[in-house]
Amino acid sequence: MLESLLLSVFGDVVAPILLFIFFLDAVLCVTVVFLERRNPPVAIAWVLVSVVFPVFGIIIYMFFGRHLYGARIFSKKTEADILYRKIAQEQLSGWQTYHGAALDADGFENTAALLLNADDAILSDNNSVSVFTDGEEKFSAMREAILSAKHHIHIEYFIIRDDELGREIVSLLAQKAAEGVEVRAIFDAAGTFRIRKKKFFGAISKAGGDVRIFFPLKIPFLNTRLHFRNHRKILVIDGRVGFIGGFNIGDEYLGKGELGYWRDTHLKICGAAVASLQRRFVMDWNYAAKDARLFVSAESSEYFPEVLTAEHGTAKVQIASSGPDSPDKAIYSGYLSLIGQAKQSIYIHSPYFIPDEPIYTALMLAARSGVDVRVVIPCKPDHPFVFWANHSYLGDLLAAGVRGYTYNDGFIHSKASVFDGLAASVGTANWDIRSFKLNFETNAFVYDPVLCEKMRDDFLAELETNCTEILPVMYAKRSVVIRIKEGVSRLMSPLL
């Protein structure tokens, strides 16, 4: 019947082509339903794309489909990570402060135990932690740390730009490599796709350093690997100083881009938690640099110096990682656990707030249980679909008592959250489906009443000076055009 209809309307030439497209579209729909059977919202979104865009839907799915190659392409990395983690864990057992019920995480012991079991995230209690929210301050501390390096510099970033700041960091790394410092750098392929890599990183290589591109893209934007990106931002200096957070490397992160002032959150850590950042880097390095793997033991004083037992501070820190190669989704589980244990307040920064159903429900239940839940998102879009999906999800949560805000002083890219002023999570993972399941992410979970209380107070103060509250009455009056944008973006949100 369909064939006859197409023949009568389009003729003998076009009809067979259209019939073949409809056939491929039907195969795609069936394939998606089976491949995404554990995630119905994703399946529905892909089916919608294939129906609305019969030709382009097939192409988009082939290059961006989530589970098409994910399990297979990361199987070797998973095996290597498990092996290295097992070796390291046996040698790190003396550092662990976890002894069953004796685990002390300032009221968030269940979260600490979960992260330990899901990702071998060792809880250390001798750390000093500095918080940076401004790019000038963060990169000043980063320059100082790089220049102080004596033995090695391990740097792993999602994005580095070919601009003034990017070239300065490359020059510093080359300078230290020329001095005999071991320089190892990992940058993501998607985050560096505009860079002529051999030319841009050439100075580091010539000076004796080693730069690797994580998961290279042979054809940018037309590659099944594009979906899985290394979103981590880690710097380790001599195994003694570590940085982790949301800032990438480029002028825009100093507020010199189109989005204006860049508000982010980054941590500088001194103490045993640096060893966990080191371990994370080594595992990623061994995957990216298969011909120059670094199998160092936790007993190596050069890579794991005596910061393990030295007293640097009193902050308790766990470093947790997750990605498409880790079935336990430690960071996502950590977020859920923190929400469930919070009794007074939950304060969240996220430029991309697209929660899945469990996170959405947990926040809603927390607010309805009397917990003060507040979420800050950007006031301007860097990705339009994400921007309107942000408003859609946050707008719905307003009815449950969650308070939503837009950050007005530039662009907020911070991935920081504070719970009861006792626990905090700062790192690279957004509160969205991509960070939960697709990207390689790393977060620091910090349990420290002094530091977390200050983060809580700074969060509240910033609401008064730089943010506008999205009141339920205001949200209900949004225009039809905005409602349509939100509706379309929300339907597409599982794919964003």
Secondary structure as a PSIPRED ss2 file (coil, helix, strand):
# PSIPRED VFORMAT (PSIPRED V4.0)

   1 M C   1.000  0.000  0.000
   2 L H   0.000  1.000  0.000
   3 E H   0.000  1.000  0.000
   4 S H   0.000  1.000  0.000
   5 L H   0.000  1.000  0.000
   6 L H   0.000  1.000  0.000
   7 L H   0.000  1.000  0.000
   8 S H   0.000  1.000  0.000
   9 V H   0.000  1.000  0.000
  10 F H   0.000  1.000  0.000
  11 G H   0.000  1.000  0.000
  12 D H   0.000  1.000  0.000
  13 V H   0.000  1.000  0.000
  14 V H   0.000  1.000  0.000
  15 A H   0.000  1.000  0.000
  16 P H   0.000  1.000  0.000
  17 I H   0.000  1.000  0.000
  18 L H   0.000  1.000  0.000
  19 L H   0.000  1.000  0.000
  20 F H   0.000  1.000  0.000
  21 I H   0.000  1.000  0.000
  22 F H   0.000  1.000  0.000
  23 F H   0.000  1.000  0.000
  24 L H   0.000  1.000  0.000
  25 D H   0.000  1.000  0.000
  26 A H   0.000  1.000  0.000
  27 V H   0.000  1.000  0.000
  28 L H   0.000  1.000  0.000
  29 C H   0.000  1.000  0.000
  30 V H   0.000  1.000  0.000
  31 T H   0.000  1.000  0.000
  32 V H   0.000  1.000  0.000
  33 V H   0.000  1.000  0.000
  34 F H   0.000  1.000  0.000
  35 L H   0.000  1.000  0.000
  36 E C   1.000  0.000  0.000
  37 R C   1.000  0.000  0.000
  38 R C   1.000  0.000  0.000
  39 N C   1.000  0.000  0.000
  40 P H   0.000  1.000  0.000
  41 P H   0.000  1.000  0.000
  42 V H   0.000  1.000  0.000
  43 A H   0.000  1.000  0.000
  44 I H   0.000  1.000  0.000
  45 A H   0.000  1.000  0.000
  46 W H   0.000  1.000  0.000
  47 V H   0.000  1.000  0.000
  48 L H   0.000  1.000  0.000
  49 V H   0.000  1.000  0.000
  50 S H   0.000  1.000  0.000
  51 V H   0.000  1.000  0.000
  52 V H   0.000  1.000  0.000
  53 F C   1.000  0.000  0.000
  54 P H   0.000  1.000  0.000
  55 V H   0.000  1.000  0.000
  56 F H   0.000  1.000  0.000
  57 G H   0.000  1.000  0.000
  58 I H   0.000  1.000  0.000
  59 I H   0.000  1.000  0.000
  60 I H   0.000  1.000  0.000
  61 Y H   0.000  1.000  0.000
  62 M H   0.000  1.000  0.000
  63 F H   0.000  1.000  0.000
  64 F H   0.000  1.000  0.000
  65 G C   1.000  0.000  0.000
  66 R C   1.000  0.000  0.000
  67 H C   1.000  0.000  0.000
  68 L C   1.000  0.000  0.000
  69 Y C   1.000  0.000  0.000
  70 G H   0.000  1.000  0.000
  71 A H   0.000  1.000  0.000
  72 R H   0.000  1.000  0.000
  73 I H   0.000  1.000  0.000
  74 F C   1.000  0.000  0.000
  75 S H   0.000  1.000  0.000
  76 K H   0.000  1.000  0.000
  77 K H   0.000  1.000  0.000
  78 T H   0.000  1.000  0.000
  79 E H   0.000  1.000  0.000
  80 A H   0.000  1.000  0.000
  81 D H   0.000  1.000  0.000
  82 I H   0.000  1.000  0.000
  83 L H   0.000  1.000  0.000
  84 Y H   0.000  1.000  0.000
  85 R H   0.000  1.000  0.000
  86 K H   0.000  1.000  0.000
  87 I H   0.000  1.000  0.000
  88 A H   0.000  1.000  0.000
  89 Q H   0.000  1.000  0.000
  90 E H   0.000  1.000  0.000
  91 Q H   0.000  1.000  0.000
  92 L H   0.000  1.000  0.000
  93 S H   0.000  1.000  0.000
  94 G H   0.000  1.000  0.000
  95 W H   0.000  1.000  0.000
  96 Q C   1.000  0.000  0.000
  97 T C   1.000  0.000  0.000
  98 Y C   1.000  0.000  0.000
  99 H C   1.000  0.000  0.000
 100 G H   0.000  1.000  0.000
 101 A H   0.000  1.000  0.000
 102 A H   0.000  1.000  0.000
 103 L C   1.000  0.000  0.000
 104 D C   1.000  0.000  0.000
 105 A C   1.000  0.000  0.000
 106 D C   1.000  0.000  0.000
 107 G C   1.000  0.000  0.000
 108 F C   1.000  0.000  0.000
 109 E H   0.000  1.000  0.000
 110 N H   0.000  1.000  0.000
 111 T H   0.000  1.000  0.000
 112 A H   0.000  1.000  0.000
 113 A H   0.000  1.000  0.000
 114 L H   0.000  1.000  0.000
 115 L H   0.000  1.000  0.000
 116 L H   0.000  1.000  0.000
 117 N H   0.000  1.000  0.000
 118 A H   0.000  1.000  0.000
 119 D H   0.000  1.000  0.000
 120 D C   1.000  0.000  0.000
 121 A C   1.000  0.000  0.000
 122 I C   1.000  0.000  0.000
 123 L C   1.000  0.000  0.000
 124 S E   0.000  0.000  1.000
 125 D E   0.000  0.000  1.000
 126 N E   0.000  0.000  1.000
 127 N E   0.000  0.000  1.000
 128 S E   0.000  0.000  1.000
 129 V E   0.000  0.000  1.000
 130 S E   0.000  0.000  1.000
 131 V E   0.000  0.000  1.000
 132 F E   0.000  0.000  1.000
 133 T E   0.000  0.000  1.000
 134 D E   0.000  0.000  1.000
 135 G H   0.000  1.000  0.000
 136 E H   0.000  1.000  0.000
 137 E H   0.000  1.000  0.000
 138 K H   0.000  1.000  0.000
 139 F H   0.000  1.000  0.000
 140 S H   0.000  1.000  0.000
 141 A H   0.000  1.000  0.000
 142 M H   0.000  1.000  0.000
 143 R H   0.000  1.000  0.000
 144 E H   0.000  1.000  0.000
 145 A H   0.000  1.000  0.000
 146 I H   0.000  1.000  0.000
 147 L H   0.000  1.000  0.000
 148 S H   0.000  1.000  0.000
 149 A C   1.000  0.000  0.000
 150 K C   1.000  0.000  0.000
 151 H C   1.000  0.000  0.000
 152 H E   0.000  0.000  1.000
 153 I E   0.000  0.000  1.000
 154 H E   0.000  0.000  1.000
 155 I E   0.000  0.000  1.000
 156 E E   0.000  0.000  1.000
 157 Y E   0.000  0.000  1.000
 158 F C   1.000  0.000  0.000
 159 I C   1.000  0.000  0.000
 160 I E   0.000  0.000  1.000
 161 R C   1.000  0.000  0.000
 162 D C   1.000  0.000  0.000
 163 D C   1.000  0.000  0.000
 164 E H   0.000  1.000  0.000
 165 L H   0.000  1.000  0.000
 166 G H   0.000  1.000  0.000
 167 R H   0.000  1.000  0.000
 168 E H   0.000  1.000  0.000
 169 I H   0.000  1.000  0.000
 170 V H   0.000  1.000  0.000
 171 S H   0.000  1.000  0.000
 172 L H   0.000  1.000  0.000
 173 L H   0.000  1.000  0.000
 174 A H   0.000  1.000  0.000
 175 Q H   0.000  1.000  0.000
 176 K H   0.000  1.000  0.000
 177 A H   0.000  1.000  0.000
 178 A H   0.000  1.000  0.000
 179 E C   1.000  0.000  0.000
 180 G C   1.000  0.000  0.000
 181 V C   1.000  0.000  0.000
 182 E E   0.000  0.000  1.000
 183 V E   0.000  0.000  1.000
 184 R E   0.000  0.000  1.000
 185 A E   0.000  0.000  1.000
 186 I E   0.000  0.000  1.000
 187 F E   0.000  0.000  1.000
 188 D E   0.000  0.000  1.000
 189 A C   1.000  0.000  0.000
 190 A H   0.000  1.000  0.000
 191 G H   0.000  1.000  0.000
 192 T H   0.000  1.000  0.000
 193 F C   1.000  0.000  0.000
 194 R C   1.000  0.000  0.000
 195 I C   1.000  0.000  0.000
 196 R C   1.000  0.000  0.000
 197 K H   0.000  1.000  0.000
 198 K H   0.000  1.000  0.000
 199 K H   0.000  1.000  0.000
 200 F H   0.000  1.000  0.000
 201 F C   1.000  0.000  0.000
 202 G H   0.000  1.000  0.000
 203 A H   0.000  1.000  0.000
 204 I H   0.000  1.000  0.000
 205 S H   0.000  1.000  0.000
 206 K H   0.000  1.000  0.000
 207 A C   1.000  0.000  0.000
 208 G C   1.000  0.000  0.000
 209 G C   1.000  0.000  0.000
 210 D E   0.000  0.000  1.000
 211 V E   0.000  0.000  1.000
 212 R E   0.000  0.000  1.000
 213 I E   0.000  0.000  1.000
 214 F E   0.000  0.000  1.000
 215 F C   1.000  0.000  0.000
 216 P C   1.000  0.000  0.000
 217 L C   1.000  0.000  0.000
 218 K C   1.000  0.000  0.000
 219 I C   1.000  0.000  0.000
 220 P C   1.000  0.000  0.000
 221 F C   1.000  0.000  0.000
 222 L C   1.000  0.000  0.000
 223 N C   1.000  0.000  0.000
 224 T C   1.000  0.000  0.000
 225 R C   1.000  0.000  0.000
 226 L C   1.000  0.000  0.000
 227 H C   1.000  0.000  0.000
 228 F C   1.000  0.000  0.000
 229 R C   1.000  0.000  0.000
 230 N E   0.000  0.000  1.000
 231 H C   1.000  0.000  0.000
 232 R C   1.000  0.000  0.000
 233 K C   1.000  0.000  0.000
 234 I E   0.000  0.000  1.000
 235 L E   0.000  0.000  1.000
 236 V E   0.000  0.000  1.000
 237 I E   0.000  0.000  1.000
 238 D C   1.000  0.000  0.000
 239 G C   1.000  0.000  0.000
 240 R C   1.000  0.000  0.000
 241 V E   0.000  0.000  1.000
 242 G E   0.000  0.000  1.000
 243 F E   0.000  0.000  1.000
 244 I E   0.000  0.000  1.000
 245 G E   0.000  0.000  1.000
 246 G C   1.000  0.000  0.000
 247 F C   1.000  0.000  0.000
 248 N C   1.000  0.000  0.000
 249 I E   0.000  0.000  1.000
 250 G C   1.000  0.000  0.000
 251 D H   0.000  1.000  0.000
 252 E H   0.000  1.000  0.000
 253 Y H   0.000  1.000  0.000
 254 L H   0.000  1.000  0.000
 255 G C   1.000  0.000  0.000
 256 K C   1.000  0.000  0.000
 257 G C   1.000  0.000  0.000
 258 E C   1.000  0.000  0.000
 259 L C   1.000  0.000  0.000
 260 G C   1.000  0.000  0.000
 261 Y C   1.000  0.000  0.000
 262 W E   0.000  0.000  1.000
 263 R E   0.000  0.000  1.000
 264 D E   0.000  0.000  1.000
 265 T E   0.000  0.000  1.000
 266 H E   0.000  0.000  1.000
 267 L E   0.000  0.000  1.000
 268 K E   0.000  0.000  1.000
 269 I E   0.000  0.000  1.000
 270 C E   0.000  0.000  1.000
 271 G C   1.000  0.000  0.000
 272 A C   1.000  0.000  0.000
 273 A H   0.000  1.000  0.000
 274 V H   0.000  1.000  0.000
 275 A H   0.000  1.000  0.000
 276 S H   0.000  1.000  0.000
 277 L H   0.000  1.000  0.000
 278 Q H   0.000  1.000  0.000
 279 R H   0.000  1.000  0.000
 280 R H   0.000  1.000  0.000
 281 F H   0.000  1.000  0.000
 282 V H   0.000  1.000  0.000
 283 M H   0.000  1.000  0.000
 284 D H   0.000  1.000  0.000
 285 W H   0.000  1.000  0.000
 286 N H   0.000  1.000  0.000
 287 Y H   0.000  1.000  0.000
 288 A H   0.000  1.000  0.000
 289 A C   1.000  0.000  0.000
 290 K C   1.000  0.000  0.000
 291 D C   1.000  0.000  0.000
 292 A C   1.000  0.000  0.000
 293 R C   1.000  0.000  0.000
 294 L C   1.000  0.000  0.000
 295 F C   1.000  0.000  0.000
 296 V C   1.000  0.000  0.000
 297 S C   1.000  0.000  0.000
 298 A C   1.000  0.000  0.000
 299 E C   1.000  0.000  0.000
 300 S C   1.000  0.000  0.000
 301 S C   1.000  0.000  0.000
 302 E C   1.000  0.000  0.000
 303 Y C   1.000  0.000  0.000
 304 F C   1.000  0.000  0.000
 305 P C   1.000  0.000  0.000
 306 E H   0.000  1.000  0.000
 307 V H   0.000  1.000  0.000
 308 L H   0.000  1.000  0.000
 309 T C   1.000  0.000  0.000
 310 A C   1.000  0.000  0.000
 311 E C   1.000  0.000  0.000
 312 H C   1.000  0.000  0.000
 313 G C   1.000  0.000  0.000
 314 T C   1.000  0.000  0.000
 315 A E   0.000  0.000  1.000
 316 K E   0.000  0.000  1.000
 317 V E   0.000  0.000  1.000
 318 Q E   0.000  0.000  1.000
 319 I E   0.000  0.000  1.000
 320 A E   0.000  0.000  1.000
 321 S E   0.000  0.000  1.000
 322 S E   0.000  0.000  1.000
 323 G C   1.000  0.000  0.000
 324 P C   1.000  0.000  0.000
 325 D C   1.000  0.000  0.000
 326 S C   1.000  0.000  0.000
 327 P C   1.000  0.000  0.000
 328 D C   1.000  0.000  0.000
 329 K C   1.000  0.000  0.000
 330 A H   0.000  1.000  0.000
 331 I H   0.000  1.000  0.000
 332 Y H   0.000  1.000  0.000
 333 S H   0.000  1.000  0.000
 334 G H   0.000  1.000  0.000
 335 Y H   0.000  1.000  0.000
 336 L H   0.000  1.000  0.000
 337 S H   0.000  1.000  0.000
 338 L H   0.000  1.000  0.000
 339 I H   0.000  1.000  0.000
 340 G H   0.000  1.000  0.000
 341 Q H   0.000  1.000  0.000
 342 A C   1.000  0.000  0.000
 343 K C   1.000  0.000  0.000
 344 Q C   1.000  0.000  0.000
 345 S E   0.000  0.000  1.000
 346 I E   0.000  0.000  1.000
 347 Y E   0.000  0.000  1.000
 348 I E   0.000  0.000  1.000
 349 H E   0.000  0.000  1.000
 350 S C   1.000  0.000  0.000
 351 P C   1.000  0.000  0.000
 352 Y C   1.000  0.000  0.000
 353 F E   0.000  0.000  1.000
 354 I E   0.000  0.000  1.000
 355 P C   1.000  0.000  0.000
 356 D C   1.000  0.000  0.000
 357 E H   0.000  1.000  0.000
 358 P H   0.000  1.000  0.000
 359 I H   0.000  1.000  0.000
 360 Y H   0.000  1.000  0.000
 361 T H   0.000  1.000  0.000
 362 A H   0.000  1.000  0.000
 363 L H   0.000  1.000  0.000
 364 M H   0.000  1.000  0.000
 365 L H   0.000  1.000  0.000
 366 A H   0.000  1.000  0.000
 367 A H   0.000  1.000  0.000
 368 R H   0.000  1.000  0.000
 369 S C   1.000  0.000  0.000
 370 G C   1.000  0.000  0.000
 371 V C   1.000  0.000  0.000
 372 D E   0.000  0.000  1.000
 373 V E   0.000  0.000  1.000
 374 R E   0.000  0.000  1.000
 375 V E   0.000  0.000  1.000
 376 V E   0.000  0.000  1.000
 377 I E   0.000  0.000  1.000
 378 P E   0.000  0.000  1.000
 379 C C   1.000  0.000  0.000
 380 K C   1.000  0.000  0.000
 381 P C   1.000  0.000  0.000
 382 D C   1.000  0.000  0.000
 383 H C   1.000  0.000  0.000
 384 P H   0.000  1.000  0.000
 385 F H   0.000  1.000  0.000
 386 V H   0.000  1.000  0.000
 387 F H   0.000  1.000  0.000
 388 W H   0.000  1.000  0.000
 389 A H   0.000  1.000  0.000
 390 N H   0.000  1.000  0.000
 391 H H   0.000  1.000  0.000
 392 S H   0.000  1.000  0.000
 393 Y H   0.000  1.000  0.000
 394 L H   0.000  1.000  0.000
 395 G H   0.000  1.000  0.000
 396 D H   0.000  1.000  0.000
 397 L H   0.000  1.000  0.000
 398 L H   0.000  1.000  0.000
 399 A C   1.000  0.000  0.000
 400 A C   1.000  0.000  0.000
 401 G C   1.000  0.000  0.000
 402 V C   1.000  0.000  0.000
 403 R E   0.000  0.000  1.000
 404 G E   0.000  0.000  1.000
 405 Y E   0.000  0.000  1.000
 406 T E   0.000  0.000  1.000
 407 Y E   0.000  0.000  1.000
 408 N C   1.000  0.000  0.000
 409 D C   1.000  0.000  0.000
 410 G C   1.000  0.000  0.000
 411 F E   0.000  0.000  1.000
 412 I E   0.000  0.000  1.000
 413 H C   1.000  0.000  0.000
 414 S C   1.000  0.000  0.000
 415 K C   1.000  0.000  0.000
 416 A E   0.000  0.000  1.000
 417 S E   0.000  0.000  1.000
 418 V E   0.000  0.000  1.000
 419 F E   0.000  0.000  1.000
 420 D C   1.000  0.000  0.000
 421 G C   1.000  0.000  0.000
 422 L C   1.000  0.000  0.000
 423 A E   0.000  0.000  1.000
 424 A E   0.000  0.000  1.000
 425 S E   0.000  0.000  1.000
 426 V E   0.000  0.000  1.000
 427 G E   0.000  0.000  1.000
 428 T C   1.000  0.000  0.000
 429 A C   1.000  0.000  0.000
 430 N C   1.000  0.000  0.000
 431 W E   0.000  0.000  1.000
 432 D E   0.000  0.000  1.000
 433 I H   0.000  1.000  0.000
 434 R H   0.000  1.000  0.000
 435 S H   0.000  1.000  0.000
 436 F H   0.000  1.000  0.000
 437 K H   0.000  1.000  0.000
 438 L C   1.000  0.000  0.000
 439 N C   1.000  0.000  0.000
 440 F E   0.000  0.000  1.000
 441 E E   0.000  0.000  1.000
 442 T E   0.000  0.000  1.000
 443 N E   0.000  0.000  1.000
 444 A E   0.000  0.000  1.000
 445 F E   0.000  0.000  1.000
 446 V E   0.000  0.000  1.000
 447 Y E   0.000  0.000  1.000
 448 D C   1.000  0.000  0.000
 449 P H   0.000  1.000  0.000
 450 V H   0.000  1.000  0.000
 451 L H   0.000  1.000  0.000
 452 C H   0.000  1.000  0.000
 453 E H   0.000  1.000  0.000
 454 K H   0.000  1.000  0.000
 455 M H   0.000  1.000  0.000
 456 R H   0.000  1.000  0.000
 457 D H   0.000  1.000  0.000
 458 D H   0.000  1.000  0.000
 459 F H   0.000  1.000  0.000
 460 L H   0.000  1.000  0.000
 461 A H   0.000  1.000  0.000
 462 E H   0.000  1.000  0.000
 463 L H   0.000  1.000  0.000
 464 E H   0.000  1.000  0.000
 465 T H   0.000  1.000  0.000
 466 N H   0.000  1.000  0.000
 467 C E   0.000  0.000  1.000
 468 T E   0.000  0.000  1.000
 469 E E   0.000  0.000  1.000
 470 I E   0.000  0.000  1.000
 471 L C   1.000  0.000  0.000
 472 P H   0.000  1.000  0.000
 473 V H   0.000  1.000  0.000
 474 M H   0.000  1.000  0.000
 475 Y H   0.000  1.000  0.000
 476 A H   0.000  1.000  0.000
 477 K C   1.000  0.000  0.000
 478 R C   1.000  0.000  0.000
 479 S C   1.000  0.000  0.000
 480 V H   0.000  1.000  0.000
 481 V H   0.000  1.000  0.000
 482 I H   0.000  1.000  0.000
 483 R H   0.000  1.000  0.000
 484 I H   0.000  1.000  0.000
 485 K H   0.000  1.000  0.000
 486 E H   0.000  1.000  0.000
 487 G H   0.000  1.000  0.000
 488 V H   0.000  1.000  0.000
 489 S H   0.000  1.000  0.000
 490 R H   0.000  1.000  0.000
 491 L H   0.000  1.000  0.000
 492 M H   0.000  1.000  0.000
 493 S H   0.000  1.000  0.000
 494 P H   0.000  1.000  0.000
 495 L H   0.000  1.000  0.000
 496 L C   1.000  0.000  0.000
